[in-house]
Amino acid sequence: VVFHAGVASAQAPCQYWVAPPPEGSDANPGTFAQPWATLNWASARVLDLGGSNCIVWFKDGVYTGPNGLYERFPTRTTFRAVNAYNATLQNSGTAVSLFGARNLAFEGLQFRHTGAGAGGLVVQVQQDGTNWSEEVVFRNNIFHDSWNNDILKINNGARFVTVEGNVFYNQQGSDEHMDVNSVTDITIQDNIFFNDFAGSGRPNANDTSSYIVIKDSNGSAAGQLA
Protein backbone atom coordinates (compact mmCIF):
# COMPACT_ATOMS: atom_id res chain seq x y z
CA VAL A 1 0.00 0.00 0.00
CA VAL A 2 1.34 3.44 -0.93
CA PHE A 3 -0.26 6.72 0.08
CA HIS A 4 0.21 9.30 -2.66
CA ALA A 5 0.96 12.70 -1.18
CA GLY A 6 0.37 14.44 -4.51
CA VAL A 7 -3.19 13.13 -4.73
CA ALA A 8 -3.88 14.05 -1.14
CA SER A 9 -2.68 17.61 -1.76
CA ALA A 10 -5.86 18.40 -3.60
CA GLN A 11 -7.99 17.02 -0.78
CA ALA A 12 -6.36 18.13 2.46
CA PRO A 13 -6.69 21.78 3.49
CA CYS A 14 -3.32 21.59 5.23
CA GLN A 15 -0.38 19.22 5.17
CA TYR A 16 2.85 18.89 7.14
CA TRP A 17 5.80 16.49 7.05
CA VAL A 18 7.96 14.66 9.58
CA ALA A 19 11.25 12.83 8.98
CA PRO A 20 13.88 11.25 11.24
CA PRO A 21 16.99 13.34 11.98
CA PRO A 22 19.14 14.63 10.47
CA GLU A 23 16.63 15.54 7.76
CA GLY A 24 13.94 16.26 10.32
CA SER A 25 14.20 18.86 13.07
CA ASP A 26 11.55 20.28 15.36
CA ALA A 27 13.08 23.70 14.63
CA ASN A 28 11.92 23.35 11.01
CA PRO A 29 8.59 24.69 9.67
CA GLY A 30 7.22 21.20 8.90
CA THR A 31 7.30 21.48 5.11
CA PHE A 32 8.28 18.67 2.76
CA ALA A 33 11.74 20.21 2.28
CA GLN A 34 12.14 21.09 5.99
CA PRO A 35 10.18 18.50 7.98
CA TRP A 36 9.72 18.21 11.71
CA ALA A 37 11.38 15.32 13.57
CA THR A 38 8.85 13.99 16.12
CA LEU A 39 5.21 13.06 16.47
CA ASN A 40 5.14 14.90 19.81
CA TRP A 41 6.10 18.21 18.26
CA ALA A 42 4.00 17.74 15.14
CA SER A 43 0.81 17.13 17.12
CA ALA A 44 1.29 20.14 19.37
CA ARG A 45 2.37 22.43 16.55
CA VAL A 46 -0.51 21.56 14.22
CA LEU A 47 -2.97 22.45 16.97
CA ASP A 48 -1.13 25.71 17.67
CA LEU A 49 -1.25 26.61 13.97
CA GLY A 50 -5.01 26.12 13.90
CA GLY A 51 -5.16 23.90 10.84
CA SER A 52 -8.35 22.05 9.90
CA ASN A 53 -8.53 18.44 8.68
CA CYS A 54 -4.75 18.28 8.42
CA ILE A 55 -2.59 15.39 7.27
CA VAL A 56 0.85 14.99 8.85
CA TRP A 57 2.99 12.82 6.58
CA PHE A 58 5.75 10.62 8.04
CA LYS A 59 8.64 9.97 5.70
CA ASP A 60 10.37 6.57 5.68
CA GLY A 61 12.56 5.76 8.67
CA VAL A 62 12.64 4.86 12.34
CA TYR A 63 11.48 7.35 14.96
CA THR A 64 12.77 6.44 18.42
CA GLY A 65 11.46 7.91 21.66
CA PRO A 66 8.27 8.45 23.66
CA ASN A 67 5.33 10.48 22.37
CA GLY A 68 2.70 11.75 24.80
CA LEU A 69 -0.21 13.41 22.98
CA TYR A 70 -2.75 15.57 24.83
CA GLU A 71 -4.06 17.59 21.90
CA ARG A 72 -7.81 17.95 21.41
CA PHE A 73 -8.32 18.84 17.77
CA PRO A 74 -11.62 20.41 16.67
CA THR A 75 -11.44 18.42 13.39
CA ARG A 76 -9.73 15.18 12.41
CA THR A 77 -5.93 15.32 12.21
CA THR A 78 -4.36 12.33 10.47
CA PHE A 79 -0.81 11.08 11.06
CA ARG A 80 0.04 8.96 8.03
CA ALA A 81 3.07 7.23 6.54
CA VAL A 82 4.06 8.45 3.08
CA ASN A 83 4.78 4.79 2.24
CA ALA A 84 2.73 2.40 4.32
CA TYR A 85 4.68 0.51 7.02
CA ASN A 86 7.98 2.24 6.17
CA ALA A 87 7.68 4.71 9.04
CA THR A 88 8.22 3.08 12.45
CA LEU A 89 7.56 4.64 15.85
CA GLN A 90 9.44 2.75 18.55
CA ASN A 91 10.59 3.23 22.13
CA SER A 92 12.11 1.40 25.07
CA GLY A 93 8.78 2.06 26.82
CA THR A 94 5.43 3.22 25.48
CA ALA A 95 5.98 4.61 21.98
CA VAL A 96 2.70 6.54 21.74
CA SER A 97 0.44 7.57 24.64
CA LEU A 98 -2.81 9.45 24.13
CA PHE A 99 -3.95 11.28 27.26
CA GLY A 100 -7.32 12.99 26.82
CA ALA A 101 -6.59 13.48 23.13
CA ARG A 102 -9.36 13.99 20.58
CA ASN A 103 -9.84 13.68 16.82
CA LEU A 104 -6.63 11.88 15.86
CA ALA A 105 -6.13 9.16 13.25
CA PHE A 106 -3.04 7.01 12.63
CA GLU A 107 -2.58 5.27 9.28
CA GLY A 108 0.11 3.16 7.65
CA LEU A 109 2.56 3.29 10.58
CA GLN A 110 4.47 0.66 12.54
CA PHE A 111 4.52 0.70 16.35
CA ARG A 112 6.90 -1.46 18.42
CA HIS A 113 9.29 -1.69 21.34
CA THR A 114 13.02 -1.36 20.70
CA GLY A 115 13.78 -4.69 22.35
CA ALA A 116 14.22 -6.64 25.57
CA GLY A 117 14.02 -4.68 28.81
CA ALA A 118 11.42 -2.23 27.55
CA GLY A 119 8.88 -0.61 29.84
CA GLY A 120 5.23 -1.60 29.62
CA LEU A 121 2.93 -1.18 26.59
CA VAL A 122 3.60 -0.10 23.02
CA VAL A 123 0.57 2.18 22.51
CA GLN A 124 -1.89 3.41 25.14
CA VAL A 125 -5.12 5.44 24.94
CA GLN A 126 -6.74 6.81 28.12
CA GLN A 127 -8.13 9.93 29.77
CA ASP A 128 -5.88 12.60 31.27
CA GLY A 129 -7.78 12.82 34.56
CA THR A 130 -10.31 15.29 33.12
CA ASN A 131 -10.82 14.68 29.39
CA TRP A 132 -11.73 11.50 27.57
CA SER A 133 -9.50 10.25 24.82
CA GLU A 134 -12.09 10.14 22.07
CA GLU A 135 -12.69 10.10 18.33
CA VAL A 136 -9.45 8.19 17.77
CA VAL A 137 -8.81 5.93 14.77
CA PHE A 138 -6.06 3.36 14.19
CA ARG A 139 -6.33 2.13 10.60
CA ASN A 140 -3.99 0.06 8.42
CA ASN A 141 -1.07 -0.01 10.87
CA ILE A 142 1.24 -2.75 12.14
CA PHE A 143 1.50 -3.14 15.94
CA HIS A 144 4.11 -5.63 17.04
CA ASP A 145 6.74 -6.89 19.42
CA SER A 146 5.88 -5.68 22.85
CA TRP A 147 8.61 -6.84 25.22
CA ASN A 148 6.56 -5.87 28.27
CA ASN A 149 2.78 -6.17 28.64
CA ASP A 150 0.13 -5.39 26.01
CA ILE A 151 0.70 -4.09 22.50
CA LEU A 152 -2.31 -1.73 22.47
CA LYS A 153 -4.08 -0.74 25.68
CA ILE A 154 -7.32 1.27 25.52
CA ASN A 155 -8.38 1.98 29.08
CA ASN A 156 -9.68 4.26 31.84
CA GLY A 157 -11.93 6.73 30.13
CA ALA A 158 -11.50 6.31 26.38
CA ARG A 159 -14.49 6.32 24.06
CA PHE A 160 -15.33 6.38 20.35
CA VAL A 161 -12.11 4.61 19.36
CA THR A 162 -11.92 2.63 16.11
CA VAL A 163 -9.28 -0.05 15.49
CA GLU A 164 -9.65 -1.46 11.98
CA GLY A 165 -7.58 -3.07 9.28
CA ASN A 166 -4.45 -3.42 11.41
CA VAL A 167 -1.98 -6.28 11.98
CA PHE A 168 -0.97 -7.30 15.52
CA TYR A 169 1.70 -9.79 16.55
CA ASN A 170 4.03 -10.76 19.41
CA GLN A 171 2.97 -9.51 22.83
CA GLN A 172 4.99 -10.28 25.95
CA GLY A 173 4.00 -12.75 28.64
CA SER A 174 0.49 -13.34 29.93
CA ASP A 175 -0.87 -10.18 28.38
CA GLU A 176 -2.80 -9.24 25.27
CA HIS A 177 -2.49 -7.82 21.82
CA MET A 178 -5.34 -5.50 22.83
CA ASP A 179 -6.49 -4.78 26.38
CA VAL A 180 -9.81 -2.89 26.29
CA ASN A 181 -10.61 -1.95 29.88
CA SER A 182 -13.10 0.46 31.47
CA VAL A 183 -14.09 2.15 28.21
CA THR A 184 -17.11 2.47 25.95
CA ASP A 185 -17.99 2.76 22.25
CA ILE A 186 -14.92 0.94 20.94
CA THR A 187 -15.06 -0.54 17.41
CA ILE A 188 -12.62 -3.37 16.63
CA GLN A 189 -12.97 -4.84 13.15
CA ASP A 190 -11.09 -6.41 10.26
CA ASN A 191 -7.77 -6.79 12.11
CA ILE A 192 -5.29 -9.70 11.86
CA PHE A 193 -3.78 -11.25 15.01
CA PHE A 194 -1.00 -13.82 15.23
CA ASN A 195 2.30 -14.55 16.96
CA ASP A 196 5.60 -15.32 15.22
CA PHE A 197 8.36 -14.86 17.78
CA ALA A 198 10.92 -16.70 15.67
CA GLY A 199 10.24 -14.31 12.81
CA SER A 200 11.28 -11.44 15.08
CA GLY A 201 14.32 -13.31 16.39
CA ARG A 202 12.73 -13.80 19.80
CA PRO A 203 12.35 -16.86 22.04
CA ASN A 204 8.84 -18.23 22.43
CA ALA A 205 8.07 -18.78 26.11
CA ASN A 206 4.59 -20.14 25.29
CA ASP A 207 3.08 -17.98 28.04
CA THR A 208 1.02 -15.42 26.12
CA SER A 209 -2.62 -14.71 26.89
CA SER A 210 -5.51 -13.50 24.69
CA TYR A 211 -5.43 -11.57 21.47
CA ILE A 212 -8.20 -9.29 22.80
CA VAL A 213 -9.59 -8.94 26.30
CA ILE A 214 -12.58 -6.69 27.09
CA LYS A 215 -13.29 -5.94 30.74
CA ASP A 216 -14.03 -3.33 33.39
CA SER A 217 -11.59 -3.88 36.23
CA ASN A 218 -12.02 -0.61 38.12
CA GLY A 219 -15.79 -0.17 38.27
CA SER A 220 -16.84 3.48 38.18
CA ALA A 221 -13.37 4.87 38.99
CA ALA A 222 -12.86 5.88 35.36
CA GLY A 223 -16.11 7.86 35.39
CA GLN A 224 -18.23 5.17 33.79
CA LEU A 225 -19.31 1.57 34.00
CA ALA A 226 -18.24 -0.16 30.81
DANOR-V680133 format. One record per residue. N is the residue number from 1. RES is the residue in one letter. SS is DSSP state (helix for helix, strand for strand, loop for the rest). PSI is psi in radians with two decimals (NA if undefined). BURIAL is b if it has 16 or more other C-alpha atoms within 10 Angstrom, else e. Layout:
n-><N | N>
res-><RES | RES>
ss-><SS | SS>
psi-><PSI | PSI>
burial-><BURIAL | BURIAL>
This chain:
n-><1 | 2 | 3 | 4 | 5 | 6 | 7 | 8 | 9 | 10 | 11 | 12 | 13 | 14 | 15 | 16 | 17 | 18 | 19 | 20 | 21 | 22 | 23 | 24 | 25 | 26 | 27 | 28 | 29 | 30 | 31 | 32 | 33 | 34 | 35 | 36 | 37 | 38 | 39 | 40 | 41 | 42 | 43 | 44 | 45 | 46 | 47 | 48 | 49 | 50 | 51 | 52 | 53 | 54 | 55 | 56 | 57 | 58 | 59 | 60 | 61 | 62 | 63 | 64 | 65 | 66 | 67 | 68 | 69 | 70 | 71 | 72 | 73 | 74 | 75 | 76 | 77 | 78 | 79 | 80 | 81 | 82 | 83 | 84 | 85 | 86 | 87 | 88 | 89 | 90 | 91 | 92 | 93 | 94 | 95 | 96 | 97 | 98 | 99 | 100 | 101 | 102 | 103 | 104 | 105 | 106 | 107 | 108 | 109 | 110 | 111 | 112 | 113 | 114 | 115 | 116 | 117 | 118 | 119 | 120 | 121 | 122 | 123 | 124 | 125 | 126 | 127 | 128 | 129 | 130 | 131 | 132 | 133 | 134 | 135 | 136 | 137 | 138 | 139 | 140 | 141 | 142 | 143 | 144 | 145 | 146 | 147 | 148 | 149 | 150 | 151 | 152 | 153 | 154 | 155 | 156 | 157 | 158 | 159 | 160 | 161 | 162 | 163 | 164 | 165 | 166 | 167 | 168 | 169 | 170 | 171 | 172 | 173 | 174 | 175 | 176 | 177 | 178 | 179 | 180 | 181 | 182 | 183 | 184 | 185 | 186 | 187 | 188 | 189 | 190 | 191 | 192 | 193 | 194 | 195 | 196 | 197 | 198 | 199 | 200 | 201 | 202 | 203 | 204 | 205 | 206 | 207 | 208 | 209 | 210 | 211 | 212 | 213 | 214 | 215 | 216 | 217 | 218 | 219 | 220 | 221 | 222 | 223 | 224 | 225 | 226>
res-><V | V | F | H | A | G | V | A | S | A | Q | A | P | C | Q | Y | W | V | A | P | P | P | E | G | S | D | A | N | P | G | T | F | A | Q | P | W | A | T | L | N | W | A | S | A | R | V | L | D | L | G | G | S | N | C | I | V | W | F | K | D | G | V | Y | T | G | P | N | G | L | Y | E | R | F | P | T | R | T | T | F | R | A | V | N | A | Y | N | A | T | L | Q | N | S | G | T | A | V | S | L | F | G | A | R | N | L | A | F | E | G | L | Q | F | R | H | T | G | A | G | A | G | G | L | V | V | Q | V | Q | Q | D | G | T | N | W | S | E | E | V | V | F | R | N | N | I | F | H | D | S | W | N | N | D | I | L | K | I | N | N | G | A | R | F | V | T | V | E | G | N | V | F | Y | N | Q | Q | G | S | D | E | H | M | D | V | N | S | V | T | D | I | T | I | Q | D | N | I | F | F | N | D | F | A | G | S | G | R | P | N | A | N | D | T | S | S | Y | I | V | I | K | D | S | N | G | S | A | A | G | Q | L | A>
ss-><loop | strand | loop | loop | helix | helix | helix | helix | helix | loop | loop | loop | loop | loop | strand | strand | strand | strand | loop | loop | loop | loop | loop | loop | loop | loop | loop | loop | loop | loop | loop | loop | loop | loop | loop | strand | loop | loop | helix | helix | helix | helix | helix | helix | helix | helix | helix | helix | helix | loop | loop | loop | loop | loop | strand | strand | strand | strand | loop | loop | strand | strand | strand | strand | loop | loop | strand | strand | strand | loop | loop | strand | strand | strand | strand | strand | strand | strand | strand | strand | strand | loop | strand | loop | loop | loop | strand | strand | strand | strand | strand | loop | loop | loop | loop | strand | strand | strand | strand | loop | loop | strand | strand | strand | strand | strand | strand | loop | loop | strand | strand | strand | strand | loop | loop | loop | loop | loop | loop | loop | loop | loop | strand | strand | strand | strand | loop | loop | loop | loop | loop | loop | strand | strand | strand | strand | strand | strand | strand | loop | loop | strand | strand | strand | loop | loop | loop | loop | loop | loop | loop | strand | strand | strand | strand | loop | loop | strand | strand | strand | strand | strand | strand | strand | loop | loop | strand | strand | strand | loop | loop | loop | loop | loop | loop | loop | loop | strand | strand | strand | strand | loop | loop | strand | strand | strand | strand | strand | strand | loop | loop | strand | strand | strand | loop | loop | loop | helix | helix | helix | loop | loop | loop | loop | loop | loop | loop | loop | loop | loop | loop | strand | strand | strand | strand | loop | loop | loop | loop | loop | loop | loop | loop | loop | loop | loop>
psi-><2.30 | 2.23 | 2.27 | 1.87 | -0.59 | -0.69 | -0.73 | -0.42 | -0.60 | -0.23 | -0.58 | 2.22 | -0.53 | 2.57 | 2.54 | 2.90 | 2.61 | 2.49 | 2.63 | 2.65 | 2.63 | -0.17 | -0.77 | 2.51 | 2.41 | -0.08 | -0.16 | 2.94 | -0.05 | 0.36 | 3.02 | -0.75 | -0.48 | 1.31 | 2.79 | 3.06 | -0.33 | 2.60 | -0.74 | -0.95 | -0.74 | -0.79 | -0.84 | -0.71 | -0.68 | -0.73 | -0.75 | -0.64 | -0.19 | 0.43 | 2.76 | 2.30 | 0.82 | 2.67 | 2.25 | 2.00 | 2.31 | 2.03 | 2.87 | 2.48 | -3.13 | 2.23 | 1.96 | 2.28 | 2.88 | 2.62 | 2.01 | 1.94 | 2.19 | -0.02 | 2.40 | 1.69 | 2.43 | -0.44 | 2.90 | 2.23 | 2.20 | 2.27 | 1.97 | 2.43 | 2.41 | -0.79 | 2.05 | 2.30 | 0.05 | 0.01 | 2.09 | 2.20 | 2.08 | 2.81 | 2.84 | 0.03 | -2.56 | 2.22 | -0.70 | 2.17 | 2.23 | 2.07 | 1.77 | 0.36 | 2.73 | 2.48 | 0.94 | 2.49 | 2.52 | 2.21 | 2.31 | 0.29 | 2.82 | 2.50 | 2.32 | 2.90 | 2.78 | -0.45 | -2.92 | 2.53 | 0.07 | 2.69 | 3.00 | 2.51 | 2.55 | -0.85 | 2.41 | 2.47 | 2.10 | 3.03 | 2.91 | 0.23 | -0.39 | -0.89 | 2.51 | 2.59 | 2.14 | 2.79 | 0.93 | 2.40 | 2.29 | 1.98 | 2.27 | 0.76 | 2.98 | 2.09 | 2.18 | 2.81 | 1.08 | 2.35 | 0.11 | 1.86 | -2.73 | 2.82 | -0.88 | 2.13 | 2.12 | 1.94 | 2.91 | 1.16 | 0.64 | 2.64 | 2.76 | 0.96 | 2.30 | 2.25 | 1.82 | 2.47 | 0.44 | 2.90 | 2.33 | 2.35 | 2.61 | 1.36 | 3.08 | 2.25 | -2.75 | 1.07 | -3.00 | 2.82 | -0.76 | 2.18 | 1.95 | 1.84 | 2.11 | 0.85 | 3.10 | 2.76 | 0.95 | 2.23 | 2.12 | 2.01 | 2.56 | 0.58 | 2.83 | 2.29 | 2.32 | 2.97 | 2.40 | 1.31 | -0.67 | -0.64 | -0.43 | 0.15 | 0.57 | 2.62 | 2.61 | 1.90 | -0.07 | 0.73 | 0.28 | 2.84 | -2.39 | 2.81 | -0.81 | 2.34 | 2.38 | 2.16 | 3.05 | 1.65 | -0.10 | 0.32 | -2.26 | 0.13 | -0.47 | 0.09 | 0.16 | 2.83 | 1.99 | NA>
burial-><e | e | e | e | b | e | e | e | e | e | e | e | e | b | b | b | b | b | b | b | e | e | e | b | b | b | e | e | e | b | e | b | e | b | b | b | b | b | b | b | b | b | b | e | b | b | b | e | e | e | b | b | b | b | b | b | b | b | b | b | e | b | b | b | b | b | b | b | b | b | b | b | b | e | e | b | b | b | b | b | b | b | b | b | b | b | b | b | b | b | b | b | b | b | b | b | b | b | b | b | b | b | b | b | b | b | b | b | b | b | b | b | b | b | b | e | e | b | b | b | b | b | b | b | b | b | b | b | e | e | b | b | b | b | b | b | b | b | b | b | b | b | b | b | b | b | b | b | b | b | b | b | b | b | b | b | b | b | b | b | b | b | b | b | b | b | b | b | b | b | b | b | b | e | b | b | b | b | b | b | b | b | b | b | e | b | e | e | e | e | e | e | b | e | b | e | b | e | e | e | e | e | e | e | e | e | e | b | e | e | b | b | e | e | e | b | e | e | e | e | e | b | b | e | e | b>
